[in-house]
Amino acid sequence: CMPGGGLQYLATLREREPGCPIVTITGLGGGDTMRQATLIAGATAFLEKPIRAKQLRDIVNGFLFSRPIAI
């Protein structure tokens, strides 16, 4: 469990960096309830362990190739 509460940290991060993609990863389970809570708090994507490398790669590639990158 993240110190200080992961959902609160997520909400604070989203507030400070509104355009930043955030992928949450949990090993705690919680299914749809946890997924909904993280998405409401500001997550862009939600994964449960064990994570499949292809699934994570597809999510990251989606972020990289669907948005302009500031240089």
Backbone bond lengths (Angstrom), bond angles and torsions (degrees), N, CA, C in turn:
res aa  C-N    CA-C-N  psi(-1)  N-CA   C-N-CA  omega(-1)  CA-C   N-CA-C  phi
1 C - - - 1.451 - - 1.528 109.21 -
2 M 1.309 116.55 135.04 1.444 121.44 -178.25 1.540 110.99 -71.06
3 P 1.332 117.26 133.90 1.467 120.02 179.46 1.524 111.64 -56.62
4 G 1.317 116.68 137.53 1.459 120.84 177.70 1.518 113.14 80.41
5 G 1.304 117.94 -2.95 1.459 121.11 179.33 1.512 111.80 93.92
6 G 1.300 115.19 113.15 1.460 121.29 -177.02 1.518 114.12 -61.35
7 L 1.323 117.41 -37.39 1.463 119.98 -179.03 1.525 111.01 -67.71
8 Q 1.329 117.02 -38.52 1.466 120.28 178.04 1.524 109.88 -67.02
9 Y 1.332 116.52 -41.94 1.462 120.53 177.74 1.528 110.14 -61.59
10 L 1.309 116.50 -43.12 1.459 122.09 179.13 1.523 111.11 -60.61
11 A 1.318 116.81 -45.55 1.471 121.01 179.33 1.527 110.90 -62.79
12 T 1.329 116.97 -40.15 1.468 121.10 178.69 1.523 110.67 -66.41
13 L 1.328 116.81 -43.53 1.464 120.88 177.95 1.529 110.58 -61.31
14 R 1.322 117.17 -43.87 1.463 121.15 -179.86 1.525 110.54 -62.44
15 E 1.313 116.67 -38.64 1.463 121.73 179.01 1.531 110.85 -64.28
16 R 1.321 116.45 -41.25 1.471 121.47 -177.77 1.524 113.00 -78.61
17 E 1.315 117.07 -31.31 1.473 122.46 -177.20 1.525 109.64 -130.50
18 P 1.335 118.32 73.44 1.456 120.92 -173.05 1.524 115.07 -61.27
19 G 1.311 118.98 -27.14 1.460 120.66 -177.21 1.514 114.58 -96.28
20 C 1.318 117.59 -2.08 1.462 121.68 -176.11 1.527 111.14 -79.21
21 P 1.339 117.94 126.65 1.462 119.33 175.25 1.530 109.55 -68.62
22 I 1.319 116.57 135.99 1.463 121.25 -179.93 1.529 108.44 -127.49
23 V 1.331 115.56 120.86 1.454 121.39 176.36 1.520 107.38 -104.92
24 T 1.327 116.80 121.42 1.459 120.29 176.54 1.521 108.97 -97.22
25 I 1.330 114.53 141.59 1.458 121.10 179.95 1.524 107.15 -130.09
26 T 1.315 116.53 127.30 1.453 119.95 -179.96 1.519 111.38 -126.45
27 G 1.306 114.13 146.46 1.454 120.79 173.28 1.520 109.88 -111.21
28 L 1.340 115.39 2.68 1.455 121.04 -175.67 1.516 113.18 -86.48
29 G 1.301 117.23 -10.15 1.461 119.59 -175.29 1.519 109.72 77.85
30 G 1.300 116.89 -144.50 1.457 119.64 -179.36 1.505 112.91 100.87
31 G 1.334 116.10 -16.66 1.459 121.18 174.89 1.501 115.00 51.09
32 D 1.337 115.20 -133.52 1.463 121.29 -174.92 1.521 112.72 -63.76
33 T 1.328 118.22 -33.12 1.458 121.02 179.89 1.521 110.59 -63.51
34 M 1.334 116.86 -47.44 1.470 121.03 179.23 1.520 110.29 -67.03
35 R 1.321 116.94 -40.65 1.467 120.95 178.64 1.536 109.99 -58.49
36 Q 1.306 116.94 -49.71 1.470 121.12 179.66 1.514 111.68 -60.08
37 A 1.331 117.21 -44.11 1.465 121.27 -178.44 1.524 111.24 -62.12
38 T 1.344 117.38 -42.00 1.462 119.11 -179.29 1.532 111.33 -71.52
39 L 1.306 117.64 -37.24 1.469 119.79 178.57 1.527 110.75 -67.52
40 I 1.327 117.14 -38.81 1.465 120.64 177.05 1.523 110.29 -65.53
41 A 1.337 117.08 -37.02 1.467 121.03 -179.88 1.523 112.11 -72.77
42 G 1.342 117.79 -14.65 1.456 119.64 175.31 1.509 116.72 127.18
43 A 1.323 118.82 2.80 1.460 120.32 178.87 1.523 110.49 -66.60
44 T 1.311 115.59 148.30 1.454 121.80 176.40 1.521 110.38 -90.40
45 A 1.325 115.98 -33.41 1.464 121.66 179.70 1.522 109.06 -147.15
46 F 1.325 115.41 156.93 1.465 122.05 -176.93 1.521 109.39 -134.61
47 L 1.325 116.15 129.46 1.457 121.02 177.64 1.528 109.53 -128.98
48 E 1.334 115.58 147.28 1.456 121.10 174.26 1.524 108.73 -112.04
49 K 1.324 115.72 142.59 1.459 120.33 175.51 1.517 108.92 -72.78
50 P 1.309 118.62 147.21 1.453 127.25 -0.85 1.525 110.70 -74.98
51 I 1.305 114.99 139.22 1.466 121.51 -177.70 1.523 108.78 -89.82
52 R 1.302 115.76 136.82 1.462 120.67 173.24 1.522 107.49 -89.37
53 A 1.316 116.28 129.37 1.465 121.60 -176.77 1.529 111.28 -55.78
54 K 1.319 117.80 -40.84 1.460 120.95 -179.34 1.521 110.78 -62.41
55 Q 1.314 116.85 -40.18 1.466 120.56 -179.81 1.531 110.62 -62.84
56 L 1.325 117.09 -46.66 1.461 120.79 178.94 1.528 110.66 -65.50
57 R 1.309 116.83 -42.38 1.469 121.39 179.00 1.527 110.77 -60.89
58 D 1.323 117.87 -42.13 1.460 121.57 179.28 1.531 111.17 -63.96
59 I 1.317 116.65 -39.99 1.473 120.27 178.66 1.524 110.29 -65.00
60 V 1.330 116.73 -47.83 1.472 120.37 -179.46 1.522 110.72 -63.53
61 N 1.330 117.48 -44.21 1.466 120.29 178.14 1.524 111.11 -61.42
62 G 1.319 116.88 -36.45 1.464 120.26 176.63 1.522 111.37 -60.32
63 F 1.329 116.37 -41.44 1.470 120.16 177.67 1.517 110.72 -66.87
64 L 1.333 116.56 -43.97 1.461 120.63 -175.77 1.518 113.33 -67.80
65 F 1.318 116.83 -39.16 1.457 119.63 -172.60 1.523 114.69 -99.80
66 S 1.331 118.12 -4.56 1.456 118.70 -179.55 1.528 112.44 -104.61
67 R 1.320 116.31 -4.59 1.471 120.07 -178.03 1.516 109.90 -128.21
68 P 1.324 117.14 144.72 1.466 118.59 174.76 1.524 109.92 -66.14
69 I 1.316 115.65 141.71 1.467 120.97 179.56 1.519 108.32 -101.75
70 A 1.337 116.60 124.23 1.464 121.56 178.08 1.514 109.21 -79.02
71 I 1.317 115.40 131.15 1.473 120.09 179.28 1.499 109.15 -114.71
